[in-house]
Amino acid sequence: MSELEFKGEVAVVTGAGIGIGFEICRSLALEGAQVILNDLDELLAESAAEKIRSEGGVCQALGGDASDPKFAASLIGHAVERFGSIHIAIANAGITTYGAFLDYTVEEFQKLVSLNLQGSFFLAQAAALHMKTQNTGGRMLFMSSVTGHQSHPYLVPYGMTKGALRMLAKGLVGELSQYAITVNAISPGAVLTERTTGDDPTFEDGWCGTIPMGRVATVQDIANAALFLVSDKASHITGQTLLVDGGWTATSQVPKLQIPED
């Protein structure tokens, strides 16, 4: 029997109660990682962690607001206290807000930036400080989006935050490579999740006709890419953003979607 790929490694994943984050946690745990699963909803986090434990994975839930720098630091600290070290930090927590540029409010903007950017930045900072002290290197991953590469109506502020995460991954190379810490990002395209289908019941049908591969991504598609980038197989890849979009950004046709009204 082959050895589990992430045996002995410790990972923290934010925004992981459902969807992409949950599948990343599940995949890491089933490959031997010891995982701290975070979600704003504490009960949802515990339920998600229990599902992973029921499959034989090591996973502990920690509910809390990933946009709060103090909480982000406590997440990393808890992982080190509980499991002895930190090897992987994945800033998956984020929100999507739709709105016309001319009508977008300061309050909406600040809420979006607080989680998507501030939360990711300070989770990475806290993780890097521990990784530097451990002298064992580490892996960081940010969750960008195709909207950070291409124009998408009514998602301009969201796309701006996702573009910034790509630059954060690239920018940190100059400071963290000396500690053997890699920093990368993933830009998912249309992904079938509880959130996307909840926002728009026609989501899958609408996107399938515009994606060259003819289907939307599954959460496993994104988790597969994430596990590659935080594995030893990607030890010489850093500062990069991997598009997982079925070819959509090569053509960029936007489907007719039902834009949710907040």
N, C-alpha and C positions, 0 to 999 in steps of 0.2 A: 504494500500500500504506500502511495506517495505521501510525503509529509505535507501537511496543510501549509499553504503559501504564507499566511500571516501569523503562524503560530508564535506566541510569545510577544506579539506586538500589541500596543495599546492605542486605541483610536477614539477621538471625540468627533461626533457629527451633530450639528445643530439643525433645527427644523426638521426632525426626522420621525414625527409621529405617523405620517402617512407618505405616500407617493415616493418620489425619487430618494429622499433622505432615508426613509424606512428601508427601501430595497438595498441601499448602500450599506446600512448597518447590518442588515440580515446577511448579505453576501460576505461582508468582512468577518462577521461572527462565525459563519459556517466554514470559513477558511482559517479559523483558529484565532482571530483577533479577540481581544478583550475590549468591549465597546461601551462607551458612555453615550447613550441616546438622549438627546435633548429635544424638548418641544415646549412651546409656550404653555400648552395645555398639559398640566401635570398628569391628569388621569389618562389622557391619550398616550402620553409618553410611557406610562407604566404598562398600559395595555399592549403597546407595540413591543416593549422590551419583553413582556411575558410571552408573546407569540414567538419571539426569537429564542427565548430560553426553552420553550416547549419543543423546539427543533434541535436542541442540544447546544446552542450557542451561549457564550458568556456575554451578557448584556445587562447593563444597569441604567435605569431611567433617572433623569434629572430634569425636572420641570423648571422653567424660568425663561426670562426675557433675554434672548440672545443679542438684542440691540444695546443692552446695558454693559458698558465696558467692565464694570466690577463683577457682574455675573459671568461674563465671558472668561475673565481671569479665574473666577472660582471654579468654572467648569474644568479648566486645565488643571488647576490645583487639586480638585477632587479626583481626577483621573490618576494623578501622580500619587496622591495619598492612598487611593484604593488599590491601584495596581502596580505602583512603584516607578512608573515612567510614562512618557508620552512619545509616541512615534509618528502618529498621523492626526492631523487636524483638518477637518472638512467643514468649511463655512457654507452650509447649504441653506440656512434660514433666510427667507426673503419673502417679500410681498409683491404682488402685481397690482398696480392701480391704473385703471383706464381713465382717460380724460383728455379733452381738447387742450392744446397748449395755451390758447387764449383765455381759457376758463380755469386753468389749474391754480389751486390756492396754495398759499404759503404753508398752511397746516398739512395739506396732503403731501407737499414736497418734503417737509421736514420729517414726517413719519416714514416716508419711503427711504430717504437717505439714511435715517437713523438705523434702520435694520439692514438694508441692503449693503451699505458702505461702512458705517461706523461699526456695526456688529462684526462684519467680516474682518475689518482692519484690526480690531483689538483682540479678536480671537487669535488671529495670526501672531500678533505681538506677544500675547501671553504664552502661546505655544513655543514660539521661537526662543523666548527667554529660558524656558525649561530645557528645550532641546540643546541650546548652547551649553548650559551647565552640565547636562548629561554627557556631552561630547560623543554622542552616538549618531548624530545627523537626524534627519526626519523628513517628512513629506507633508506639504500643505496643498490644499485644493480649494479653489473658489468656484462658485457656480455662476457662470455668466449666462448668456443667452444669444440666440441668433439676432435678437432685437438690439444687441450691442454691436452688431456688424452691419445691419441693413435697416433702412427706414421702415417703420411700421406705424400706420396711423393710430392715433390715440394712445400710443405707448412711448411717447418721446421721453418723458422723465424716467420711466422704467428702463428704457433702452440706454439712457445716459448712465444710470447706475451700473448697468451690466457692462457697458463699455469701459467704465472706470475700473471694474474688477479685473478685466483683461490687462489693463495697464498696471494695476497693483501687482499682479503676478509677474509681469515683466520687470517692473521697477525693483522688486525685492531681490532679484537675482544679484544685483550689485552689492547687497549688504549681507545676504544670508548664505551665499554659496560657500563662503570661507568656513562655514560651520557644517558643510555637507547637507544642507537643507534645500530640498527642491521645492519650487513653488510653481504650480500650474493652474490652469482653469479649464473648465468644460463649458461649451456653449451648446446646450440642447436646442433642438428645434421643437416642433410640435410633439408633445409627449402625452400619452393617454394616462391621466391621473384622476383622482377624485376631484381635485380642484378644477382642472380644465374642463371636464365634463359637467361639473356643477355650474361653472360660469356659462357654458354654452352647450346645450344638449346636442347640437349639430356639429360639435367640434371635430369629431373624427371624419365624418362625411365631407365636411367643408375643406379640411386639409388634405385628404387623400388625393384629391384631384390636382393639387398643386405641388406635391412632393414627387420628385423624379422617381424615387423608389416605390411609389404607389401606396405607402402606408405611413401612419404616424409611428413614432418611436414608442417602445414600451419602457417601463421603468428599469427593466433588466438591461436594455440597451445602454442606458445611461450609467447604470451601476457597473456594467462590464468595463466601460471606458474609465470610470473612476478608479476601479480596482487596479487597472493597468497603470495609471499615472501615480498611484501611491505604492506601487510594488517595486521590488528590486529590479524588475525588468526595465523600469523607466528611470534608473538611477542617473542617467546622463541626459535626461530631458528636464529642462527647467525654463521658466519664463514663457511657456507656450500655452496656447489655447486650442483645444481640440474641439472641432465642430462635429456634433453628432446630430445630423439633421436630414439624413436621407437625400442629400444633395440640394436642399431647398435654397441655400444662399447662392448656389450657382445659377439659379434661375430667378428667384426672388418674387415670384408672383404671389400676391397676398389674396387669400380667399375672401369671399363675402362671409363675414362672421357676425354673430349677434354680440354686440358690445354690451357687457353688463352695466347696469346703472347702479351706482353706489347710493 
